[in-house]
Amino acid sequence: MLNSLPSSRPSDAPPGPTTHLETYLLAGNFVVGVGYGLQLILWFLCTSYLWRQRSRSWKIIFLLCFLALLLSVETIYAIAEAHSIQLAYVNHRGYPGGPWQYQLDKQNTPTTVLLHTSLFTLTFLGDSLVLWRCWVVWSAFETCAAILVNIFPALSLLASVVVGVLWIVTLSTYHADSQALETAYYAISIILNGLLTSLITFKLLSYRRSVLKLLPSEHGSQYLSLTAIVVESAAIHTAFALVFVVSYGLESPINEMFVGFASAAQQVATYLIIYRVADGKAWTRGMQHSKTMTSMRFDEPQTDSQSSEALPSLPNSDSDAV
């Protein structure tokens, strides 16, 4: 039946000058779709776990609301991305210059503005969560130090919000060239993420070294393993975001793919952090004040000298994890 449809051009026509660029647009849409599917699975796991504990604390209810908001915005982002591809490849497939040129010329359409707005919102939610985790990790050791090290990240987050809002408003209202604001927004965002990841990783690795000097590696592994540190610091997102910003700065069309990777990686990191918080495996503010280590198991009785030795402490409950 499809063979009876008229063809707009011969099947053996040579590819246009932007064909390879249009391929990146389709690949980016595919990445967003796969990322959305993965996030649906993680959302279901996190929500199911939190729902069973909803009576434990008001903070659990807050996390459930946060997850609902996160999924709602991510759904809008995925729909807007799919619709933008439909507009370029189906509704306006005869646009002069092809789909790639259509995307460049129609940056201020409602669909594109909605796409960028949802991406901006997702980034803000993810960055806010990691900033909170940075505060929790550092305040577990010293509140004054935590305040000092989190001042610049907090100001950077505020700056990214201001620049991001200006970018969206310029894009939607004044129909002006917003590339400078877009570039500034992405630059601030990657600086913020890199800084937060570095601060969390530095503090956890420092404490990990002190623990491993006194205890076998299996003790406290749920808090201090390298995997736990990668999750706590959202290093997965920072790595993909860095690649995206570099490709964007070089004006490489591959950034159409990596913006999908970076967004999906941020949401995956967010879900993993929330799951660890709900499961009581995340770092807590009361960690340094705990007097016992419930993860410790001794095969032999302790001597008096062993029991009197000062050891770094780990949380003995999940009551402070949220």
Sequence and secondary structure as in RCSB ss.txt:
>XXXX:A:sequence
MLNSLPSSRPSDAPPGPTTHLETYLLAGNFVVGVGYGLQLILWFLCTSYLWRQRSRSWKIIFLLCFLALLLSVET
IYAIAEAHSIQLAYVNHRGYPGGPWQYQLDKQNTPTTVLLHTSLFTLTFLGDSLVLWRCWVVWSAFETCAAILVN
IFPALSLLASVVVGVLWIVTLSTYHADSQALETAYYAISIILNGLLTSLITFKLLSYRRSVLKLLPSEHGSQYLS
LTAIVVESAAIHTAFALVFVVSYGLESPINEMFVGFASAAQQVATYLIIYRVADGKAWTRGMQHSKTMTSMRFDE
PQTDSQSSEALPSLPNSDSDAV
>XXXX:A:secstr
 GGGS  SS TT    TTHHHHHHHHHHHHHHHHHHHHHHHHHHHHHHHHHTTTTT HHHHHHHHHHHHHHHHHH
HHHHHHHHHHHIIIIITTTSTTHHHHHHHHTTTSHHHHHHHHHHHHHHHHHHHHHHHHHHHHHHTT HHHHHHHH
HHHHHHHHHHHHHHHHHHHIIIII    HHHHHHHHHHHHHHHHHHHHHHHHHHHHHHHHHHTTS TTTTHHHHS
HHHHHHHTTHHHHHHHHHHHHHHHTT TTHHHHHHHHHHHHHHHHHHHHHHHHTT S  TTGGG    TT   SS
   HHHHHS      SSSTT  
